[in-house]
Amino acid sequence: MAKNLLKLKVVLPLLMGSIIGYTLFTLGDADDSPGLSFIGLAAAFLLFMRGIYHTGLIRKGCHIPIILSVFGSVALIFPVILYLDGEIQGLSVVTFIGGITGIVCLSSAALLLKKHR
């Protein structure tokens, strides 16, 4: 297990995820741009998942359902957070599309996990 942690295909995505995530999140915070910050977090998460997959900690075929579950949860919860924060006045077509996307991602993740069980 320890020898897998020092391979280039593990270390490189973790290092790049840290650099890209920190840079984009900091730039988004400085420019008051939450979208850029979210892109930084998403890129870091995807690169971390890529590095973790090569360590052998996650069973083969289970990393995609994990990614779909995280993004599906964000797509479902984010419009509610924006509504409660007062950023949006009501539910629009875009929030409806986001909700449907979240439901599709979570459903796909559940089906893939059931398939790889």
Backbone as a ProteinNet text record, in pm:
[ID]
protein_1_A
[PRIMARY]
MAKNLLKLKVVLPLLMGSIIGYTLFTLGDADDSPGLSFIGLAAAFLLFMRGIYHTGLIRKGCHIPIILSVFGSVALIFPVILYLDGEIQGLSVVTFIGGITGIVCLSSAALLLKKHR
[TERTIARY]
82.1	0	86.3	192.6	276.7	352.3	388.8	461.1	371.6	239.3	146.4	134.7	159	143.8	254.5	367.4	480.6	493.5	399.5	404.7	367.3	421.4	397.3	250.1	180.5	39.9	-50.8	3.6	-70.2	-32.7	96.5	145.4	111.6	125.7	102.7	-40.5	-145	-280.6	-308.3	-253.2	-274.1	-205.9	-84.9	-12.3	-79.3	-116.8	-182.6	-320.4	-392.8	-522.3	-507.7	-405.2	-381.3	-347.2	-259.9	-217.4	-332.7	-401.2	-511.1	-626.3	-662.3	-772.1	-743	-623	-586.5	-583.3	-523.6	-511.3	-648	-733.3	-864.3	-953.6	-944.7	-1025.8	-982.1	-852.7	-800.7	-836.8	-823.2	-860.4	-1010.4	-1090.7	-1235.1	-1272.8	-1201.4	-1227.7	-1185.4	-1074	-1025	-1115.3	-1172.1	-1257.5	-1405.5	-1437.1	-1576	-1651.2	-1589.9	-1645.6	-1663.6	-1782.2	-1801.3	-1794.6	-1824.9	-1816.6	-1674	-1579.9	-1439.3	-1390.5	-1436.4	-1401.2	-1456.6	-1579.4	-1638.9	-1565.3	-1523.9	-1446.4	-1315.5	-1251.2	-1128.8	-1152	-1260.1	-1291.3	-1324.9	-1400.5	-1438.9	-1315.4	-1228	-1106.3	-1018	-1002.9	-923.2	-985	-1116.7	-1184.3	-1163.5	-1178.7	-1161.4	-1016.9	-921.7	-781.4	-748	-802.6	-781.5	-839.5	-958.9	-1020.9	-936.6	-878.3	-791	-668.9	-608.6	-492.5	-528.9	-641.1	-683.8	-718.9	-774.4	-809.4	-686.3	-572.8	-451.1	-381.6	-423.7	-364.2	-421.7	-539.4	-604.8	-696.9	-717.1	-806.5	-953.3	-985.6	-1122.5	-1128.9	-1229.7	-1245.7	-1267.8	-1217.4	-1226.6	-1372.6	-1403.6	-1539.1	-1624.6	-1572.1	-1652	-1619.1	-1516.2	-1481.8	-1578.4	-1630.6	-1727	-1858	-1914.5	-2034.6	-2012	-1893	-1863.4	-1864.4	-1801.8	-1798.9	-1940.2	-2018.6	-2156.7	-2240.5	-2218.1	-2293.3	-2261.8	-2135.2	-2096.4	-2153.7	-2135.8	-2187	-2339.2	-2403.2	-2549.6	-2604	-2537.2	-2579.8	-2564.4	-2454.1	-2432.4	-2538.9	-2571.4	-2672.3	-2810.2	-2839.6	-2969.2	-2974.2	-2866.8	-2868	-2835.8	-2752	-2706.3	-2819.4	-2919.2	-3028.8	-3106.7	-3120.7	-3190.2	-3109.5	-2979.1	-2892.6	-2900.9	-2897.3	-2908.5	-3043.5	-3149.2	-3281.9	-3290.2	-3237.9	-3241.4	-3151.1	-3045	-2953	-3006.7	-3111.7	-3169.3	-3104.6	-3019.1	-2952.5	-3049.5	-3145.4	-3246.8	-3383.8	-3478.4	-3609.6	-3705.5	-3695.9	-3784.9	-3720.3	-3789.1	-3734.5	-3755.6	-3650.1	-3656.3	-3631.4	-3624.7	-3598.4	-3458.4	-3364	-3227.2	-3218.7	-3289.6	-3288.7	-3359.8	-3461.6	-3530.2	-3435.8	-3361.2	-3264.6	-3155.6	-3109.9	-3010.8	-3063.5	-3188.8	-3249.2	-3262	-3305.9	-3317.1	-3179.1	-3079	-2942.4	-2893.2	-2921.2	-2882.2	-2949.2	-3077.3	-3150.1	-3094.2	-3063.1	-3006.7	-2868.9	-2786.1	-2652.9	-2662.7	-2749.5	-2764.8	-2823.2	-2918.3	-2975.5	-2871.7	-2793.4	-2688.2	-2584.4	-2549.5	-2453.3	-2506	-2634.2	-2694.1	-2695.3	-2729.5	-2731.5	-2591.4	-2491.6	-2354.4	-2302.4	-2334.3	-2291.3	-2358.4	-2484.8	-2554.6	-2493	-2452.1	-2389.9	-2255.8	-2178	-2043.6	-2041.3	-2154.9	-2162.6	-2111.5
-119.7	0	125.8	126.8	246.2	272.5	164.4	185.5	247.6	227.4	288.4	439.3	485.9	628.2	713.9	654	731.2	726.6	665.8	660.9	796.7	824.5	953.1	972	863.6	877.2	897.7	888.5	921.4	1061	1088.4	1215	1333.4	1313.7	1423.3	1477.3	1391.6	1447.9	1515.5	1461.4	1524.4	1660.8	1668.2	1795	1897	1853	1943.4	1987.2	1895.9	1931.4	2037.3	2023.2	2122.7	2258.9	2260	2386.6	2453.4	2377.1	2433.9	2477.5	2394.1	2427.4	2552.2	2559.5	2676.5	2803.1	2793.3	2911	2963.2	2875.6	2920.8	2966.2	2897.9	2939.7	3077	3100.3	3230	3340.9	3313.5	3413.1	3442.8	3340.2	3360.2	3439.6	3417.2	3492	3637.9	3661.7	3798.3	3879.9	3815.4	3886.3	3878.1	3821.2	3798.2	3721.7	3610.9	3527.4	3384.6	3353.2	3219.5	3109.1	3141.2	3040.5	2992.9	3084.6	3048.3	2966.9	3001.9	2924.7	2783.4	2769.6	2637	2554.7	2618.6	2547.6	2497.1	2577.6	2534.8	2416.2	2420.4	2308.4	2182.9	2198.9	2083.5	2021.4	2104.7	2053.4	1981.7	2040.4	1976.2	1842.6	1839	1715.3	1606.4	1642.3	1544.2	1493.2	1581.2	1538	1453.7	1489	1407.5	1267.7	1260.7	1130.5	1047.7	1112	1042.3	985.7	1064.6	1016.6	907.1	922.2	821.6	690.5	698.5	577.7	491.9	555.9	481.7	426	464.7	407.5	270.4	241.7	115.1	122.8	241.8	257.9	242.5	274.2	264.1	144.8	62.2	-54.6	-11.2	-90	-56.3	-42.3	69.3	95.2	174.2	206.6	278.9	426.7	473.1	614.7	702.7	653.9	731.7	751.9	649.2	673.4	771.8	772.1	867.7	1009.9	1028.8	1161	1205.1	1115.4	1149.1	1182.4	1111.7	1139.1	1277.7	1313.8	1445.3	1557.4	1547	1652.1	1654.6	1538.8	1534.4	1598.8	1574.9	1637.4	1788.8	1834.2	1978.4	2039.7	1971.9	2024.8	2031	1941.1	1943.9	2046.3	2059.5	2143.2	2289.3	2316.2	2452.5	2551.3	2518.6	2615.3	2645.7	2547.5	2569.6	2665.3	2647.4	2737.1	2879.5	2893.7	3026.4	3091	3012.6	3064.7	3109.1	3029.2	3064.4	3183.2	3200.4	3312.5	3441.8	3432.2	3550.6	3590	3503.3	3532.9	3524.7	3433.4	3421.3	3440.3	3493.4	3525.6	3406.9	3327	3212.8	3105.1	2997.3	2888	2917.1	2907.9	2937.6	2810	2825.2	2711.9	2656.4	2743.7	2700.2	2614.3	2652.9	2571.5	2438.6	2438.5	2314.6	2221.4	2276.7	2197.3	2144.3	2227	2182.3	2069	2078.6	1972.6	1842.8	1852.8	1732.7	1671.9	1756	1706.7	1635.3	1692	1628	1493.3	1485.9	1359.8	1254.9	1296.9	1203.6	1154.8	1244.8	1205.5	1107.9	1136.2	1047.3	912.1	912.7	786.9	704.2	770.3	699.8	641.5	718	669.4	545.9	548.9	433.9	311.2	331.1	217.5	161.3	249.9	202.5	129.2	178.3	107.7	-27.8	-34.4	-162.5	-259.9	-207.3	-290.7	-346.4	-265.6	-304.7	-370	-402	-462	-597.8
0	0	0	81.5	91.6	-37.7	-109.7	-235.1	-342.7	-332.5	-427.4	-406.9	-285.2	-255.3	-314.8	-347.8	-398	-549.6	-618.3	-764.3	-822.4	-940.4	-1006.4	-1041.7	-1081	-1117	-996.5	-875.7	-753.9	-706.1	-701.7	-647.1	-738.5	-869.7	-963.7	-959.5	-963.8	-954.7	-819.8	-711.6	-581.4	-574.5	-628.3	-629.6	-721.4	-840.8	-935.8	-883.8	-819.8	-761.4	-654.2	-572.1	-467.6	-527.6	-625.6	-686.9	-761	-847.4	-926.7	-837.5	-741.9	-651.2	-569.3	-513.3	-433.2	-518.8	-637.3	-724.4	-766.8	-818.3	-865.5	-750.7	-636	-522.8	-471.9	-467.2	-422.3	-521.6	-651.5	-751.9	-745.9	-726.1	-715.4	-592	-482.9	-360.6	-375.4	-442.1	-458.9	-552.2	-653.7	-749.9	-714.9	-600.4	-558.6	-667.3	-709.9	-815.4	-762.1	-709.3	-652.9	-758.2	-883.3	-988.9	-1010.2	-1009.3	-1025.6	-906.4	-787.6	-668.7	-677.8	-726.6	-741.2	-846.3	-954.8	-1056.6	-996.9	-913.1	-846.6	-754.4	-677.1	-588.8	-667.8	-776.3	-858.9	-925.6	-978.4	-1042.3	-941.2	-822.4	-718.2	-676.9	-662.7	-624.5	-730.2	-857.2	-963.5	-970.8	-955.1	-956.7	-833.7	-717.8	-598.1	-616.7	-673.9	-696.8	-794.5	-892.1	-986.8	-914.8	-827.6	-752	-653.4	-585.2	-487.9	-557.5	-676	-751	-777.6	-808.8	-840.4	-716.3	-596.8	-476.5	-445.3	-495.7	-465.5	-345.2	-291.4	-175.4	-213.4	-338.7	-387.4	-482.6	-464.1	-549.4	-694.2	-786.5	-928.6	-970.7	-1036.8	-1083.3	-986.4	-869	-769.4	-761.8	-831.4	-822	-901.1	-1012.1	-1090.2	-1012.8	-948.2	-867.4	-752.6	-695.2	-588.2	-643.9	-758.9	-822	-859.3	-918	-954	-831.8	-721.4	-598.3	-542.8	-544.7	-491.8	-578.6	-710.1	-797.5	-802.4	-793.3	-788.3	-662.7	-549.8	-424.1	-429.7	-487.7	-501.8	-591.8	-701.6	-795.4	-731.2	-639.7	-572	-458.9	-384.7	-264.2	-294.3	-394.1	-420.6	-448.8	-531.5	-551.7	-423.4	-337.5	-210.2	-122.6	-120.7	-43.7	-97.2	-230.1	-290.2	-258.7	-259	-227.5	-81.8	9.2	151.6	182.3	105	124.5	64.2	-17.2	-78.4	-209.3	-263	-389	-506.6	-498.8	-602.5	-538	-612.4	-557.1	-561.6	-662.1	-675.2	-758.3	-770.5	-849.2	-997	-1073.6	-1216	-1296.5	-1425.7	-1513.9	-1488.3	-1459.1	-1435.5	-1308.7	-1202.9	-1081.8	-1105.4	-1188.2	-1223.9	-1300.2	-1395	-1471.1	-1378.3	-1285.3	-1188	-1101.3	-1060.7	-980.1	-1056.9	-1182.3	-1266.1	-1289.1	-1311.6	-1330.3	-1205.8	-1088.2	-963.4	-944.4	-976	-963.1	-1058.9	-1182	-1279.8	-1234.5	-1181.8	-1134	-1017.7	-921.2	-807	-847.7	-938.9	-987.4	-1062.9	-1146.4	-1220.4	-1124.9	-1021.5	-923.4	-851.1	-814.9	-746	-836.7	-963.2	-1057.3	-1080.7	-1092	-1111.3	-988	-868.9	-747.6	-735.6	-774.1	-770.4	-870.3	-985.8	-1088.3	-1042.4	-969.6	-925.9	-788	-736.8	-603.6	-604.3
[MASK]
+++++++++++++++++++++++++++++++++++++++++++++++++++++++++++++++++++++++++++++++++++++++++++++++++++++++++++++++++++++

